[in-house]
């Protein structure tokens, strides 16, 4: 991702998305009611791990499904 002059953005791992979830009200701009945020963790070749922002639970779903993403920088 090349955004705002930076090229070091990446898709965060599940533990990093949990940190975003815990700070969601401070960080803001998350889809809280029905948002499922994809992580970089794969369950297998066709499934990915995601975090449900309405409840903070971790699930696996197909890679072809639609998820929100929140890229982060180091």
CHARMM internal coordinates of N, CA and C (Angstrom, degrees):
IC EDIT
DIST 1 N 1 CA 1.4469
DIST 1 CA 1 C 1.5201
ANGL 1 N 1 CA 1 C 108.77
DIST 1 C 2 N 1.2911
ANGL 1 CA 1 C 2 N 115.38
DIHE 1 N 1 CA 1 C 2 N 132.18
DIST 2 N 2 CA 1.4615
ANGL 1 C 2 N 2 CA 122.46
DIHE 1 CA 1 C 2 N 2 CA 174.99
DIST 2 CA 2 C 1.5261
ANGL 2 N 2 CA 2 C 106.20
DIHE 1 C 2 N 2 CA 2 C -116.59
DIST 2 C 3 N 1.3272
ANGL 2 CA 2 C 3 N 116.67
DIHE 2 N 2 CA 2 C 3 N 103.21
DIST 3 N 3 CA 1.4634
ANGL 2 C 3 N 3 CA 121.75
DIHE 2 CA 2 C 3 N 3 CA -174.67
DIST 3 CA 3 C 1.5173
ANGL 3 N 3 CA 3 C 110.06
DIHE 2 C 3 N 3 CA 3 C -139.30
DIST 3 C 4 N 1.3133
ANGL 3 CA 3 C 4 N 116.55
DIHE 3 N 3 CA 3 C 4 N 134.32
DIST 4 N 4 CA 1.4673
ANGL 3 C 4 N 4 CA 122.86
DIHE 3 CA 3 C 4 N 4 CA 176.45
DIST 4 CA 4 C 1.5244
ANGL 4 N 4 CA 4 C 113.03
DIHE 3 C 4 N 4 CA 4 C 55.17
DIST 4 C 5 N 1.3267
ANGL 4 CA 4 C 5 N 116.00
DIHE 4 N 4 CA 4 C 5 N 32.31
DIST 5 N 5 CA 1.4532
ANGL 4 C 5 N 5 CA 120.25
DIHE 4 CA 4 C 5 N 5 CA 177.72
DIST 5 CA 5 C 1.5152
ANGL 5 N 5 CA 5 C 114.89
DIHE 4 C 5 N 5 CA 5 C 83.93
DIST 5 C 6 N 1.3146
ANGL 5 CA 5 C 6 N 118.20
DIHE 5 N 5 CA 5 C 6 N 5.54
DIST 6 N 6 CA 1.4617
ANGL 5 C 6 N 6 CA 122.23
DIHE 5 CA 5 C 6 N 6 CA -179.84
DIST 6 CA 6 C 1.5296
ANGL 6 N 6 CA 6 C 109.96
DIHE 5 C 6 N 6 CA 6 C -115.75
DIST 6 C 7 N 1.3141
ANGL 6 CA 6 C 7 N 115.81
DIHE 6 N 6 CA 6 C 7 N 144.01
DIST 7 N 7 CA 1.4621
ANGL 6 C 7 N 7 CA 120.79
DIHE 6 CA 6 C 7 N 7 CA 179.04
DIST 7 CA 7 C 1.5293
ANGL 7 N 7 CA 7 C 112.37
DIHE 6 C 7 N 7 CA 7 C -121.48
DIST 7 C 8 N 1.3340
ANGL 7 CA 7 C 8 N 117.50
DIHE 7 N 7 CA 7 C 8 N 10.71
DIST 8 N 8 CA 1.4651
ANGL 7 C 8 N 8 CA 120.38
DIHE 7 CA 7 C 8 N 8 CA -177.13
DIST 8 CA 8 C 1.5396
ANGL 8 N 8 CA 8 C 112.77
DIHE 7 C 8 N 8 CA 8 C -102.43
DIST 8 C 9 N 1.3212
ANGL 8 CA 8 C 9 N 117.58
DIHE 8 N 8 CA 8 C 9 N 23.42
DIST 9 N 9 CA 1.4625
ANGL 8 C 9 N 9 CA 122.12
DIHE 8 CA 8 C 9 N 9 CA 177.00
DIST 9 CA 9 C 1.5235
ANGL 9 N 9 CA 9 C 109.49
DIHE 8 C 9 N 9 CA 9 C -72.39
DIST 9 C 10 N 1.3323
ANGL 9 CA 9 C 10 N 117.17
DIHE 9 N 9 CA 9 C 10 N 149.04
DIST 10 N 10 CA 1.4613
ANGL 9 C 10 N 10 CA 120.72
DIHE 9 CA 9 C 10 N 10 CA 175.80
DIST 10 CA 10 C 1.5193
ANGL 10 N 10 CA 10 C 109.99
DIHE 9 C 10 N 10 CA 10 C -149.17
DIST 10 C 11 N 1.3119
ANGL 10 CA 10 C 11 N 116.24
DIHE 10 N 10 CA 10 C 11 N 161.39
DIST 11 N 11 CA 1.4645
ANGL 10 C 11 N 11 CA 122.71
DIHE 10 CA 10 C 11 N 11 CA 176.17
DIST 11 CA 11 C 1.5244
ANGL 11 N 11 CA 11 C 107.46
DIHE 10 C 11 N 11 CA 11 C -81.51
DIST 11 C 12 N 1.3298
ANGL 11 CA 11 C 12 N 118.33
DIHE 11 N 11 CA 11 C 12 N 119.99
DIST 12 N 12 CA 1.4632
ANGL 11 C 12 N 12 CA 120.42
DIHE 11 CA 11 C 12 N 12 CA -173.59
DIST 12 CA 12 C 1.5258
ANGL 12 N 12 CA 12 C 113.44
DIHE 11 C 12 N 12 CA 12 C -72.85
DIST 12 C 13 N 1.3257
ANGL 12 CA 12 C 13 N 114.32
DIHE 12 N 12 CA 12 C 13 N 154.29
DIST 13 N 13 CA 1.4651
ANGL 12 C 13 N 13 CA 122.55
DIHE 12 CA 12 C 13 N 13 CA 175.47
DIST 13 CA 13 C 1.5282
ANGL 13 N 13 CA 13 C 109.60
DIHE 12 C 13 N 13 CA 13 C -73.88
DIST 13 C 14 N 1.3143
ANGL 13 CA 13 C 14 N 116.14
DIHE 13 N 13 CA 13 C 14 N 168.61
DIST 14 N 14 CA 1.4699
ANGL 13 C 14 N 14 CA 121.28
DIHE 13 CA 13 C 14 N 14 CA -174.88
DIST 14 CA 14 C 1.5271
ANGL 14 N 14 CA 14 C 111.86
DIHE 13 C 14 N 14 CA 14 C -57.33
DIST 14 C 15 N 1.3316
ANGL 14 CA 14 C 15 N 118.14
DIHE 14 N 14 CA 14 C 15 N -41.67
DIST 15 N 15 CA 1.4679
ANGL 14 C 15 N 15 CA 119.63
DIHE 14 CA 14 C 15 N 15 CA -179.25
DIST 15 CA 15 C 1.5286
ANGL 15 N 15 CA 15 C 111.26
DIHE 14 C 15 N 15 CA 15 C -66.46
DIST 15 C 16 N 1.3294
ANGL 15 CA 15 C 16 N 117.28
DIHE 15 N 15 CA 15 C 16 N -30.92
DIST 16 N 16 CA 1.4577
ANGL 15 C 16 N 16 CA 120.55
DIHE 15 CA 15 C 16 N 16 CA 177.39
DIST 16 CA 16 C 1.5306
ANGL 16 N 16 CA 16 C 111.27
DIHE 15 C 16 N 16 CA 16 C -73.97
DIST 16 C 17 N 1.3253
ANGL 16 CA 16 C 17 N 117.29
DIHE 16 N 16 CA 16 C 17 N -35.93
DIST 17 N 17 CA 1.4664
ANGL 16 C 17 N 17 CA 120.31
DIHE 16 CA 16 C 17 N 17 CA 176.99
DIST 17 CA 17 C 1.5315
ANGL 17 N 17 CA 17 C 109.87
DIHE 16 C 17 N 17 CA 17 C -68.17
DIST 17 C 18 N 1.3436
ANGL 17 CA 17 C 18 N 117.80
DIHE 17 N 17 CA 17 C 18 N -33.78
DIST 18 N 18 CA 1.4652
ANGL 17 C 18 N 18 CA 119.57
DIHE 17 CA 17 C 18 N 18 CA 174.10
DIST 18 CA 18 C 1.5260
ANGL 18 N 18 CA 18 C 111.01
DIHE 17 C 18 N 18 CA 18 C -62.43
DIST 18 C 19 N 1.3220
ANGL 18 CA 18 C 19 N 117.86
DIHE 18 N 18 CA 18 C 19 N -36.73
DIST 19 N 19 CA 1.4654
ANGL 18 C 19 N 19 CA 120.72
DIHE 18 CA 18 C 19 N 19 CA 175.66
DIST 19 CA 19 C 1.5267
ANGL 19 N 19 CA 19 C 110.57
DIHE 18 C 19 N 19 CA 19 C -63.72
DIST 19 C 20 N 1.3385
ANGL 19 CA 19 C 20 N 116.24
DIHE 19 N 19 CA 19 C 20 N -41.38
DIST 20 N 20 CA 1.4670
ANGL 19 C 20 N 20 CA 119.74
DIHE 19 CA 19 C 20 N 20 CA 175.90
DIST 20 CA 20 C 1.5239
ANGL 20 N 20 CA 20 C 110.47
DIHE 19 C 20 N 20 CA 20 C -62.71
DIST 20 C 21 N 1.3306
ANGL 20 CA 20 C 21 N 116.48
DIHE 20 N 20 CA 20 C 21 N -41.85
DIST 21 N 21 CA 1.4647
ANGL 20 C 21 N 21 CA 120.43
DIHE 20 CA 20 C 21 N 21 CA 178.72
DIST 21 CA 21 C 1.5364
ANGL 21 N 21 CA 21 C 110.70
DIHE 20 C 21 N 21 CA 21 C -60.33
DIST 21 C 22 N 1.3227
ANGL 21 CA 21 C 22 N 116.38
DIHE 21 N 21 CA 21 C 22 N -45.10
DIST 22 N 22 CA 1.4689
ANGL 21 C 22 N 22 CA 119.84
DIHE 21 CA 21 C 22 N 22 CA -179.49
DIST 22 CA 22 C 1.5210
ANGL 22 N 22 CA 22 C 112.48
DIHE 21 C 22 N 22 CA 22 C -64.57
DIST 22 C 23 N 1.3187
ANGL 22 CA 22 C 23 N 117.59
DIHE 22 N 22 CA 22 C 23 N -27.89
DIST 23 N 23 CA 1.4632
ANGL 22 C 23 N 23 CA 120.94
DIHE 22 CA 22 C 23 N 23 CA 179.13
DIST 23 CA 23 C 1.5166
ANGL 23 N 23 CA 23 C 113.64
DIHE 22 C 23 N 23 CA 23 C -104.88
DIST 23 C 24 N 1.3233
ANGL 23 CA 23 C 24 N 117.60
DIHE 23 N 23 CA 23 C 24 N 18.11
DIST 24 N 24 CA 1.4693
ANGL 23 C 24 N 24 CA 122.41
DIHE 23 CA 23 C 24 N 24 CA -172.31
DIST 24 CA 24 C 1.5253
ANGL 24 N 24 CA 24 C 114.10
DIHE 23 C 24 N 24 CA 24 C -58.03
DIST 24 C 25 N 1.3234
ANGL 24 CA 24 C 25 N 118.53
DIHE 24 N 24 CA 24 C 25 N -33.18
DIST 25 N 25 CA 1.4674
ANGL 24 C 25 N 25 CA 119.77
DIHE 24 CA 24 C 25 N 25 CA -178.30
DIST 25 CA 25 C 1.5282
ANGL 25 N 25 CA 25 C 111.53
DIHE 24 C 25 N 25 CA 25 C -79.17
DIST 25 C 26 N 1.3108
ANGL 25 CA 25 C 26 N 116.85
DIHE 25 N 25 CA 25 C 26 N -26.53
DIST 26 N 26 CA 1.4657
ANGL 25 C 26 N 26 CA 120.99
DIHE 25 CA 25 C 26 N 26 CA 177.43
DIST 26 CA 26 C 1.5312
ANGL 26 N 26 CA 26 C 109.63
DIHE 25 C 26 N 26 CA 26 C -82.57
DIST 26 C 27 N 1.3318
ANGL 26 CA 26 C 27 N 116.85
DIHE 26 N 26 CA 26 C 27 N -45.12
DIST 27 N 27 CA 1.4668
ANGL 26 C 27 N 27 CA 122.28
DIHE 26 CA 26 C 27 N 27 CA -178.31
DIST 27 CA 27 C 1.5248
ANGL 27 N 27 CA 27 C 110.46
DIHE 26 C 27 N 27 CA 27 C -69.33
DIST 27 C 28 N 1.3182
ANGL 27 CA 27 C 28 N 116.92
DIHE 27 N 27 CA 27 C 28 N -43.80
DIST 28 N 28 CA 1.4684
ANGL 27 C 28 N 28 CA 125.91
DIHE 27 CA 27 C 28 N 28 CA 177.88
DIST 28 CA 28 C 1.5297
ANGL 28 N 28 CA 28 C 113.75
DIHE 27 C 28 N 28 CA 28 C 69.17
DIST 28 C 29 N 1.3257
ANGL 28 CA 28 C 29 N 113.77
DIHE 28 N 28 CA 28 C 29 N 176.81
DIST 29 N 29 CA 1.4642
ANGL 28 C 29 N 29 CA 124.00
DIHE 28 CA 28 C 29 N 29 CA 179.44
DIST 29 CA 29 C 1.5217
ANGL 29 N 29 CA 29 C 113.85
DIHE 28 C 29 N 29 CA 29 C 63.05
DIST 29 C 30 N 1.3243
ANGL 29 CA 29 C 30 N 117.14
DIHE 29 N 29 CA 29 C 30 N 37.24
DIST 30 N 30 CA 1.4542
ANGL 29 C 30 N 30 CA 122.79
DIHE 29 CA 29 C 30 N 30 CA 171.78
DIST 30 CA 30 C 1.5181
ANGL 30 N 30 CA 30 C 108.67
DIHE 29 C 30 N 30 CA 30 C -106.95
DIST 30 C 31 N 1.3030
ANGL 30 CA 30 C 31 N 116.75
DIHE 30 N 30 CA 30 C 31 N 153.26
DIST 31 N 31 CA 1.4593
ANGL 30 C 31 N 31 CA 121.60
DIHE 30 CA 30 C 31 N 31 CA 171.65
DIST 31 CA 31 C 1.5319
ANGL 31 N 31 CA 31 C 106.05
DIHE 30 C 31 N 31 CA 31 C -84.77
DIST 31 C 32 N 1.3278
ANGL 31 CA 31 C 32 N 117.08
DIHE 31 N 31 CA 31 C 32 N 102.78
DIST 32 N 32 CA 1.4609
ANGL 31 C 32 N 32 CA 121.61
DIHE 31 CA 31 C 32 N 32 CA -171.87
DIST 32 CA 32 C 1.5208
ANGL 32 N 32 CA 32 C 113.49
DIHE 31 C 32 N 32 CA 32 C -89.69
DIST 32 C 33 N 1.3220
ANGL 32 CA 32 C 33 N 119.28
DIHE 32 N 32 CA 32 C 33 N -26.68
DIST 33 N 33 CA 1.4610
ANGL 32 C 33 N 33 CA 120.88
DIHE 32 CA 32 C 33 N 33 CA -173.17
DIST 33 CA 33 C 1.5148
ANGL 33 N 33 CA 33 C 113.83
DIHE 32 C 33 N 33 CA 33 C -80.32
DIST 33 C 34 N 1.3044
ANGL 33 CA 33 C 34 N 117.53
DIHE 33 N 33 CA 33 C 34 N -36.85
DIST 34 N 34 CA 1.4640
ANGL 33 C 34 N 34 CA 119.46
DIHE 33 CA 33 C 34 N 34 CA -177.22
DIST 34 CA 34 C 1.5206
ANGL 34 N 34 CA 34 C 111.44
DIHE 33 C 34 N 34 CA 34 C -140.78
DIST 34 C 35 N 1.3157
ANGL 34 CA 34 C 35 N 116.90
DIHE 34 N 34 CA 34 C 35 N 16.82
DIST 35 N 35 CA 1.4533
ANGL 34 C 35 N 35 CA 120.38
DIHE 34 CA 34 C 35 N 35 CA -173.28
DIST 35 CA 35 C 1.5114
ANGL 35 N 35 CA 35 C 114.28
DIHE 34 C 35 N 35 CA 35 C -78.78
DIST 35 C 36 N 1.3171
ANGL 35 CA 35 C 36 N 115.49
DIHE 35 N 35 CA 35 C 36 N 130.62
DIST 36 N 36 CA 1.4579
ANGL 35 C 36 N 36 CA 123.08
DIHE 35 CA 35 C 36 N 36 CA 172.15
DIST 36 CA 36 C 1.5226
ANGL 36 N 36 CA 36 C 105.86
DIHE 35 C 36 N 36 CA 36 C -116.95
DIST 36 C 37 N 1.3266
ANGL 36 CA 36 C 37 N 116.81
DIHE 36 N 36 CA 36 C 37 N 116.72
DIST 37 N 37 CA 1.4546
ANGL 36 C 37 N 37 CA 121.39
DIHE 36 CA 36 C 37 N 37 CA -175.81
DIST 37 CA 37 C 1.5215
ANGL 37 N 37 CA 37 C 110.54
DIHE 36 C 37 N 37 CA 37 C -103.27
DIST 37 C 38 N 1.3212
ANGL 37 CA 37 C 38 N 114.24
DIHE 37 N 37 CA 37 C 38 N 121.86
DIST 38 N 38 CA 1.4636
ANGL 37 C 38 N 38 CA 122.48
DIHE 37 CA 37 C 38 N 38 CA -178.52
DIST 38 CA 38 C 1.5207
ANGL 38 N 38 CA 38 C 110.65
DIHE 37 C 38 N 38 CA 38 C -69.45
DIST 38 C 39 N 1.3222
ANGL 38 CA 38 C 39 N 116.14
DIHE 38 N 38 CA 38 C 39 N 144.74
DIST 39 N 39 CA 1.4554
ANGL 38 C 39 N 39 CA 122.41
DIHE 38 CA 38 C 39 N 39 CA 174.31
DIST 39 CA 39 C 1.5260
ANGL 39 N 39 CA 39 C 108.34
DIHE 38 C 39 N 39 CA 39 C -112.83
DIST 39 C 40 N 1.3034
ANGL 39 CA 39 C 40 N 116.90
DIHE 39 N 39 CA 39 C 40 N 172.95
DIST 40 N 40 CA 1.4637
ANGL 39 C 40 N 40 CA 120.39
DIHE 39 CA 39 C 40 N 40 CA 176.99
DIST 40 CA 40 C 1.5213
ANGL 40 N 40 CA 40 C 111.91
DIHE 39 C 40 N 40 CA 40 C -84.18
DIST 40 C 41 N 1.3360
ANGL 40 CA 40 C 41 N 117.82
DIHE 40 N 40 CA 40 C 41 N -2.76
DIST 41 N 41 CA 1.4617
ANGL 40 C 41 N 41 CA 121.11
DIHE 40 CA 40 C 41 N 41 CA -179.95
DIST 41 CA 41 C 1.5192
ANGL 41 N 41 CA 41 C 111.63
DIHE 40 C 41 N 41 CA 41 C -79.60
DIST 41 C 42 N 1.3158
ANGL 41 CA 41 C 42 N 116.09
DIHE 41 N 41 CA 41 C 42 N 126.54
DIST 42 N 42 CA 1.4561
ANGL 41 C 42 N 42 CA 121.32
DIHE 41 CA 41 C 42 N 42 CA 176.68
DIST 42 CA 42 C 1.5211
ANGL 42 N 42 CA 42 C 109.80
DIHE 41 C 42 N 42 CA 42 C -96.17
DIST 42 C 43 N 1.3246
ANGL 42 CA 42 C 43 N 116.32
DIHE 42 N 42 CA 42 C 43 N 138.87
DIST 43 N 43 CA 1.4577
ANGL 42 C 43 N 43 CA 120.92
DIHE 42 CA 42 C 43 N 43 CA 173.49
DIST 43 CA 43 C 1.5311
ANGL 43 N 43 CA 43 C 109.26
DIHE 42 C 43 N 43 CA 43 C -81.88
DIST 43 C 44 N 1.3169
ANGL 43 CA 43 C 44 N 116.23
DIHE 43 N 43 CA 43 C 44 N -38.56
DIST 44 N 44 CA 1.4621
ANGL 43 C 44 N 44 CA 124.42
DIHE 43 CA 43 C 44 N 44 CA 174.43
DIST 44 CA 44 C 1.5255
ANGL 44 N 44 CA 44 C 107.03
DIHE 43 C 44 N 44 CA 44 C -164.08
DIST 44 C 45 N 1.3167
ANGL 44 CA 44 C 45 N 117.96
DIHE 44 N 44 CA 44 C 45 N -166.20
DIST 45 N 45 CA 1.4675
ANGL 44 C 45 N 45 CA 120.45
DIHE 44 CA 44 C 45 N 45 CA -175.35
DIST 45 CA 45 C 1.5221
ANGL 45 N 45 CA 45 C 113.92
DIHE 44 C 45 N 45 CA 45 C -63.29
DIST 45 C 46 N 1.3341
ANGL 45 CA 45 C 46 N 117.85
DIHE 45 N 45 CA 45 C 46 N -25.36
DIST 46 N 46 CA 1.4717
ANGL 45 C 46 N 46 CA 119.80
DIHE 45 CA 45 C 46 N 46 CA -175.83
DIST 46 CA 46 C 1.5270
ANGL 46 N 46 CA 46 C 113.95
DIHE 45 C 46 N 46 CA 46 C -115.31
DIST 46 C 47 N 1.3291
ANGL 46 CA 46 C 47 N 117.53
DIHE 46 N 46 CA 46 C 47 N -2.14
DIST 47 N 47 CA 1.4647
ANGL 46 C 47 N 47 CA 119.64
DIHE 46 CA 46 C 47 N 47 CA -177.26
DIST 47 CA 47 C 1.5256
ANGL 47 N 47 CA 47 C 111.44
DIHE 46 C 47 N 47 CA 47 C -128.31
DIST 47 C 48 N 1.3190
ANGL 47 CA 47 C 48 N 114.35
DIHE 47 N 47 CA 47 C 48 N 149.32
DIST 48 N 48 CA 1.4552
ANGL 47 C 48 N 48 CA 122.47
DIHE 47 CA 47 C 48 N 48 CA -177.94
DIST 48 CA 48 C 1.5271
ANGL 48 N 48 CA 48 C 108.88
DIHE 47 C 48 N 48 CA 48 C -126.08
DIST 48 C 49 N 1.3121
ANGL 48 CA 48 C 49 N 116.31
DIHE 48 N 48 CA 48 C 49 N 156.19
DIST 49 N 49 CA 1.4613
ANGL 48 C 49 N 49 CA 121.13
DIHE 48 CA 48 C 49 N 49 CA 177.07
DIST 49 CA 49 C 1.5189
ANGL 49 N 49 CA 49 C 108.31
DIHE 48 C 49 N 49 CA 49 C -92.32
DIST 49 C 50 N 1.3322
ANGL 49 CA 49 C 50 N 116.27
DIHE 49 N 49 CA 49 C 50 N 138.91
DIST 50 N 50 CA 1.4607
ANGL 49 C 50 N 50 CA 120.78
DIHE 49 CA 49 C 50 N 50 CA 177.34
DIST 50 CA 50 C 1.5124
ANGL 50 N 50 CA 50 C 109.84
DIHE 49 C 50 N 50 CA 50 C -138.32
DIST 50 C 51 N 1.3206
ANGL 50 CA 50 C 51 N 115.35
DIHE 50 N 50 CA 50 C 51 N 162.23
DIST 51 N 51 CA 1.4684
ANGL 50 C 51 N 51 CA 122.67
DIHE 50 CA 50 C 51 N 51 CA 179.89
DIST 51 CA 51 C 1.5168
ANGL 51 N 51 CA 51 C 108.12
DIHE 50 C 51 N 51 CA 51 C -113.58
DIST 51 C 52 N 1.3285
ANGL 51 CA 51 C 52 N 115.81
DIHE 51 N 51 CA 51 C 52 N 128.71
DIST 52 N 52 CA 1.4554
ANGL 51 C 52 N 52 CA 121.85
DIHE 51 CA 51 C 52 N 52 CA 175.79
DIST 52 CA 52 C 1.5248
ANGL 52 N 52 CA 52 C 108.15
DIHE 51 C 52 N 52 CA 52 C -83.91
DIST 52 C 53 N 1.3129
ANGL 52 CA 52 C 53 N 117.37
DIHE 52 N 52 CA 52 C 53 N 118.58
DIST 53 N 53 CA 1.4619
ANGL 52 C 53 N 53 CA 119.72
DIHE 52 CA 52 C 53 N 53 CA -177.71
DIST 53 CA 53 C 1.5265
ANGL 53 N 53 CA 53 C 113.87
DIHE 52 C 53 N 53 CA 53 C -76.90
DIST 53 C 54 N 1.3297
ANGL 53 CA 53 C 54 N 120.99
DIHE 53 N 53 CA 53 C 54 N -20.88
DIST 54 N 54 CA 1.4606
ANGL 53 C 54 N 54 CA 117.14
DIHE 53 CA 53 C 54 N 54 CA 172.91
DIST 54 CA 54 C 1.5313
ANGL 54 N 54 CA 54 C 113.33
DIHE 53 C 54 N 54 CA 54 C -64.68
DIST 54 C 55 N 1.3544
ANGL 54 CA 54 C 55 N 117.78
DIHE 54 N 54 CA 54 C 55 N -30.51
DIST 55 N 55 CA 1.4681
ANGL 54 C 55 N 55 CA 118.47
DIHE 54 CA 54 C 55 N 55 CA -175.62
DIST 55 CA 55 C 1.5232
ANGL 55 N 55 CA 55 C 114.61
DIHE 54 C 55 N 55 CA 55 C -131.16
DIST 55 C 56 N 1.3245
ANGL 55 CA 55 C 56 N 119.45
DIHE 55 N 55 CA 55 C 56 N -6.22
DIST 56 N 56 CA 1.4609
ANGL 55 C 56 N 56 CA 121.86
DIHE 55 CA 55 C 56 N 56 CA 178.16
DIST 56 CA 56 C 1.5078
ANGL 56 N 56 CA 56 C 115.09
DIHE 55 C 56 N 56 CA 56 C 77.07
DIST 56 C 57 N 1.3205
ANGL 56 CA 56 C 57 N 117.38
DIHE 56 N 56 CA 56 C 57 N 11.89
DIST 57 N 57 CA 1.4624
ANGL 56 C 57 N 57 CA 120.68
DIHE 56 CA 56 C 57 N 57 CA -179.47
DIST 57 CA 57 C 1.5255
ANGL 57 N 57 CA 57 C 110.89
DIHE 56 C 57 N 57 CA 57 C -86.71
DIST 57 C 58 N 1.3146
ANGL 57 CA 57 C 58 N 114.91
DIHE 57 N 57 CA 57 C 58 N 153.26
DIST 58 N 58 CA 1.4534
ANGL 57 C 58 N 58 CA 122.19
DIHE 57 CA 57 C 58 N 58 CA 178.38
DIST 58 CA 58 C 1.5269
ANGL 58 N 58 CA 58 C 109.37
DIHE 57 C 58 N 58 CA 58 C -100.95
DIST 58 C 59 N 1.3254
ANGL 58 CA 58 C 59 N 116.18
DIHE 58 N 58 CA 58 C 59 N 135.63
DIST 59 N 59 CA 1.4636
ANGL 58 C 59 N 59 CA 122.46
DIHE 58 CA 58 C 59 N 59 CA 179.67
DIST 59 CA 59 C 1.5150
ANGL 59 N 59 CA 59 C 109.14
DIHE 58 C 59 N 59 CA 59 C -136.74
DIST 59 C 60 N 1.3223
ANGL 59 CA 59 C 60 N 116.22
DIHE 59 N 59 CA 59 C 60 N 169.96
DIST 60 N 60 CA 1.4538
ANGL 59 C 60 N 60 CA 120.83
DIHE 59 CA 59 C 60 N 60 CA 169.87
DIST 60 CA 60 C 1.5226
ANGL 60 N 60 CA 60 C 108.18
DIHE 59 C 60 N 60 CA 60 C -116.76
DIST 60 C 61 N 1.3170
ANGL 60 CA 60 C 61 N 115.85
DIHE 60 N 60 CA 60 C 61 N 146.95
DIST 61 N 61 CA 1.4535
ANGL 60 C 61 N 61 CA 121.91
DIHE 60 CA 60 C 61 N 61 CA 179.17
DIST 61 CA 61 C 1.5135
ANGL 61 N 61 CA 61 C 109.36
DIHE 60 C 61 N 61 CA 61 C -149.30
DIST 61 C 62 N 1.2933
ANGL 61 CA 61 C 62 N 115.83
DIHE 61 N 61 CA 61 C 62 N 168.81
DIST 62 N 62 CA 1.4589
ANGL 61 C 62 N 62 CA 119.89
DIHE 61 CA 61 C 62 N 62 CA -178.90
DIST 62 CA 62 C 1.5261
ANGL 62 N 62 CA 62 C 110.97
DIHE 61 C 62 N 62 CA 62 C -69.49
DIST 62 C 63 N 1.3002
ANGL 62 CA 62 C 63 N 115.12
DIHE 62 N 62 CA 62 C 63 N 148.63
DIST 63 N 63 CA 1.4664
ANGL 62 C 63 N 63 CA 120.03
DIHE 62 CA 62 C 63 N 63 CA 178.87
DIST 63 CA 63 C 1.5195
ANGL 63 N 63 CA 63 C 111.91
DIHE 62 C 63 N 63 CA 63 C -67.66
DIST 63 C 64 N 1.3227
ANGL 63 CA 63 C 64 N 116.95
DIHE 63 N 63 CA 63 C 64 N -19.79
DIST 64 N 64 CA 1.4596
ANGL 63 C 64 N 64 CA 119.82
DIHE 63 CA 63 C 64 N 64 CA 179.87
DIST 64 CA 64 C 1.5234
ANGL 64 N 64 CA 64 C 112.94
DIHE 63 C 64 N 64 CA 64 C -83.95
DIST 64 C 65 N 1.3256
ANGL 64 CA 64 C 65 N 117.73
DIHE 64 N 64 CA 64 C 65 N -5.61
DIST 65 N 65 CA 1.4669
ANGL 64 C 65 N 65 CA 121.29
DIHE 64 CA 64 C 65 N 65 CA 177.15
DIST 65 CA 65 C 1.5211
ANGL 65 N 65 CA 65 C 109.78
DIHE 64 C 65 N 65 CA 65 C -75.20
DIST 65 C 66 N 1.3193
ANGL 65 CA 65 C 66 N 116.13
DIHE 65 N 65 CA 65 C 66 N 166.00
DIST 66 N 66 CA 1.4564
ANGL 65 C 66 N 66 CA 121.68
DIHE 65 CA 65 C 66 N 66 CA 179.86
DIST 66 CA 66 C 1.5229
ANGL 66 N 66 CA 66 C 110.13
DIHE 65 C 66 N 66 CA 66 C -97.44
DIST 66 C 67 N 1.3298
ANGL 66 CA 66 C 67 N 116.36
DIHE 66 N 66 CA 66 C 67 N 127.41
DIST 67 N 67 CA 1.4622
ANGL 66 C 67 N 67 CA 123.01
DIHE 66 CA 66 C 67 N 67 CA 178.58
DIST 67 CA 67 C 1.5252
ANGL 67 N 67 CA 67 C 108.58
DIHE 66 C 67 N 67 CA 67 C -132.40
DIST 67 C 68 N 1.3016
ANGL 67 CA 67 C 68 N 115.69
DIHE 67 N 67 CA 67 C 68 N 157.95
DIST 68 N 68 CA 1.4569
ANGL 67 C 68 N 68 CA 120.29
DIHE 67 CA 67 C 68 N 68 CA 168.16
DIST 68 CA 68 C 1.5235
ANGL 68 N 68 CA 68 C 107.51
DIHE 67 C 68 N 68 CA 68 C -78.74
DIST 68 C 69 N 1.3156
ANGL 68 CA 68 C 69 N 115.80
DIHE 68 N 68 CA 68 C 69 N 155.56
DIST 69 N 69 CA 1.4617
ANGL 68 C 69 N 69 CA 120.65
DIHE 68 CA 68 C 69 N 69 CA 172.87
DIST 69 CA 69 C 1.5267
ANGL 69 N 69 CA 69 C 108.31
DIHE 68 C 69 N 69 CA 69 C -129.98
DIST 69 C 70 N 1.3019
ANGL 69 CA 69 C 70 N 115.56
DIHE 69 N 69 CA 69 C 70 N 149.23
DIST 70 N 70 CA 1.4596
ANGL 69 C 70 N 70 CA 121.12
DIHE 69 CA 69 C 70 N 70 CA 175.44
DIST 70 CA 70 C 1.5274
ANGL 70 N 70 CA 70 C 106.06
DIHE 69 C 70 N 70 CA 70 C -136.14
DIST 70 C 71 N 1.2953
ANGL 70 CA 70 C 71 N 115.66
DIHE 70 N 70 CA 70 C 71 N 95.10
DIST 71 N 71 CA 1.4554
ANGL 70 C 71 N 71 CA 120.39
DIHE 70 CA 70 C 71 N 71 CA 179.81
DIST 71 CA 71 C 1.5240
ANGL 71 N 71 CA 71 C 109.40
DIHE 70 C 71 N 71 CA 71 C -71.13
DIST 71 C 72 N 1.3198
ANGL 71 CA 71 C 72 N 115.63
DIHE 71 N 71 CA 71 C 72 N 150.53
DIST 72 N 72 CA 1.4610
ANGL 71 C 72 N 72 CA 122.11
DIHE 71 CA 71 C 72 N 72 CA -179.93
DIST 72 CA 72 C 1.5228
ANGL 72 N 72 CA 72 C 108.74
DIHE 71 C 72 N 72 CA 72 C -130.79
DIST 72 C 73 N 1.3263
ANGL 72 CA 72 C 73 N 115.48
DIHE 72 N 72 CA 72 C 73 N 166.32
DIST 73 N 73 CA 1.4591
ANGL 72 C 73 N 73 CA 121.86
DIHE 72 CA 72 C 73 N 73 CA 176.36
DIST 73 CA 73 C 1.5002
ANGL 73 N 73 CA 73 C 109.26
DIHE 72 C 73 N 73 CA 73 C -118.24
DIST 73 C 74 N 1.3119
ANGL 73 CA 73 C 74 N 115.64
DIHE 73 N 73 CA 73 C 74 N 153.35
DIST 74 N 74 CA 1.4704
ANGL 73 C 74 N 74 CA 120.34
DIHE 73 CA 73 C 74 N 74 CA 177.12
DIST 74 CA 74 C 1.4972
ANGL 74 N 74 CA 74 C 110.79
DIHE 73 C 74 N 74 CA 74 C -74.53
END
COOR INIT
IC SEED 1 N 1 CA 1 C
IC BUILD
